[in-house]
Amino acid sequence: MTSPLHKVRIAVVIPALNEQDAIGRVVADLPRDLINDIIVVDNGSTDDTARRAEEAGARVIGEPRRGYGQACLTGLAALDDQTTVVVFVDGDYSDDPTEASSVLAPILANEADLVIGSRVLGRREAGSLTPQQRFGNALATLLIRWLYAEHYTDLGPFRAIRRDALERIGMIDRDFGWTVEMQVKAAREGLRSTEVPVSYRKRFAGESKVAGTLMGSIRAGRKILSTIFRHAGPTSSDHTAKPT
């Protein structure tokens, strides 16, 4: 059984690319009574994302190498040594940042190592998930159930994980396979995973980097499926990527 956290320090990592109209709202709505550090990773934005994130109170790290997983890895490299729990949330304001307390609750109660905010279990605004997202999500979670014997309903980005658990699974993906890599590795390593319902709405502004185009959806879908199959098996030779 995983030991309880004796000292809790929570950091939020927010990968962001051209989210100037939404990022300030995301940062401002996070529960400051729980969160100790807010890191926005500006993944090569050409707009005012970085300045607006700083004005809202975030610590901004620049990462010009594009990729969702790359931005997350860079955020992890910026954590201080005292951080014990990491929350990930997107910078487009589709998730409700005030619900971070609900996502964190099972970890703080020592009931889980990884908590996924499930949009499937929560309230969704009509049209917030495209048909291809809903189909891909259902297919991916079904495959995970078959191959890893772990029941997930969603691969959503809003999630929390103990830092020691994150270091144990050794994340390496630098692109769209980041979320599913975390979940399948957690299942394979026997981590305690659970889901909580979260709300989801249409993005506040701009266009999705994944679902905004047909090719983006196809590319993301292929990466997710390949990640699920690649990590299936009793052992892994993966090692944690070292962001530079």
N, C-alpha and C positions, 0 to 999 in steps of 0.2 A: 504494500500500500504506500502511496506517495505521502511523504511527510508534510504536515501543514506548514504554511508559510509563517514564520515567526515575525518577520518584518516585511511589510508590503509597501512596495514603491511601484507605481503604475505609470507606464509610458504609452502614449498613443503614436502610432506611425501612420501618416497619411500620404500616400503617393498621389501626386497631382501633376497634371499636364494641361495647361491652358484652362484653368478653372477659376479665373479671376472673379466671376460673378457669384460663385458658390463657396469658395474656400473660406472666406471670412465667416460665413454663417456656420459652416461645419466646426471651425475652431471655437467660435463663440458659444455654441450650444453644448459643447462637451461639459460634463459635470465636474467643475473645478474642485469640489470637495473630495473627489476620489482621485482625480488625475494629477500626477506630479510633474509630468513632462509631456509636451505636445510637439512632435517633430513632423514638419511638413517637408517632404522630399520633392523639390521642384525638378521634374524630370524633363528639363529642356524646354520649358514654356517660353512662348514668344509674346505673351501678354503680361499682365500685371499681377499674376498669381503670387509671386514671391513677396512683393511689397504688401499686398493685402493680407497675406497669411501672417506676416510679421506684425502688422498693425493690430491684428486680432489677438496677438499674444503667443503665437507659435514660434518655435525655433526652426529656422529654415535651413535646409541643407540642399545645395545644388548638386544634381546628378545629370550631366548631359547625355550619358549613355541611355538610350531609350529602352524601355521594357518595364512592365509592371513588377516582375520579380526583382529586376535590378534595382528599382527604386526602393522596394521593401528591404532588400539586403543592405542597401546603403543606409536606410533608416536604422536598421539593427546595429550596424557598425558605429552609429552615433550615440547609442545608449550609454548611460553612465553605469558604473560598476554596481550601483545599489539597486538598479531596476530588477524587479522580481516577476512582473507580469507585463505582457505587451498586448495592447489592443490594436487591431488594424481596422481602418475604416476608409472608404473612398472619399475623395475630395469633391464629389459632384452634388452632394446634399440629397441623394436619393434615399440613403439611410437616414434615420433620425438619430443624431448624435446623443440626444438626451437619454436614449435607451442603452447607453454604454453601461449604466449601473446594472441593468438586467442581464446583459451579456457577461458582466464580471461576477455576478452573484454566485454561480456554482463554484467558481475557482476560489473566491474569498471564503466560501463555506467548506472548502476542501472536499468538494464532491466531484470535481472534474479537473483535468489538466488542460483540456482544450474545449472551448465553447464556440459553437457555430451559431450565428444569428440567422435563423431560417426565415426567409421571405415566404416560403411555401406555407409554413405554419402560422405566419403573422398576417397582418392586414396589408393588402396590396392595392394601390390605386390602379384603376382600370388602365391597361396599356403600359404599365410601368415595366413589365417584362414582355419582350417580343415573343411571338410564337416559336421562333428558333431557339430562344433562350429557354423557354419552358420545355421544349422537346429535348434539347441537349442536356438540361439539368436532370430530367427524368431518366434519360438513357444512362448518363454518367453515374447517378446514384444507384441505379439498378445494377450496373456492372460492379460497382464497389461492394454492393451487398453480396453478389455472387462470388467475387474473387477474394474479398477480405472479411466477409461475414460481419460487416459493420453497417448499421442502418442509419444512413443520412437521408435527409430530404432536400438538401440544398448545398450548393458550393459557393454561397454568397461571400462577399469580401469582409463583411462586418463580423469580427471574431475576436476572441481573446485566448491567450495561451500563456501558461507559466513559462518563464524564461528557461528554467532548467529542462523542461520538456522540449522546448524549441531547440535548444542546443543538442539534446539527445537525438532528435530525428535528423538534424543536419540538412537544412534547406539548401538547394542548389539552383532551382529554376530561376531564370532571369526574365521570363516572359509570362504568357497567359496561363501556364501550368502551375503557377505558384499556389493557388488556393487548393487545388486538388492534390498536389504533391504533399502539402501539409496534412491533409485528411487521410490519404492512403498510408503515409508513413506513420502517422499516429496510430492507425488501425493495426498496421503490421507490428509496431513496437509494443502494442498492448496498453497504450495510454488510455486514460479514462476520458472519453469524449461524450459530449451531450449537445443538444440543440435547445435554443430558446426562441420563441416567436419574436420577430422584429417587423416593424412597419417598413414599407417600401413605397416610394412615389416616383413619378416621372422626374428625370433629372431637371434641376433648376434652370440650367442654361447650357448651351453648347451641344455637342454631339458625342455620343458614346464612342470610346476608342475601340471597343469590341463589337457591340451590337449595332453600331451606327451605319455599317455598310455590310453588304452580303459577303464580300471577301473577308472582311474582318471577322464575321461570325464563323465562316468556314475555317479560317486559319486558327481561331481560338478553339473551335470544336476539335479539329485534328490534334492540336497540342494537348488538350485535356484527355482525349481518348488514348493517345500514345503514352501519356504520363501514367494513366491508370494501369495499362498493360505492362509498361516497363518496370514498375516497382512491385508487381505481383510476384510473390515468391517468399521463401522463408528467410532469406538473408539479403543483404545489400552491401555493395562496395562503395556506395556514395559517401562523399565527404562534404562537410560544410564548405560552401564557397566563401572565399575571402575577398570581400569588396575592397577595392583600393580607391 
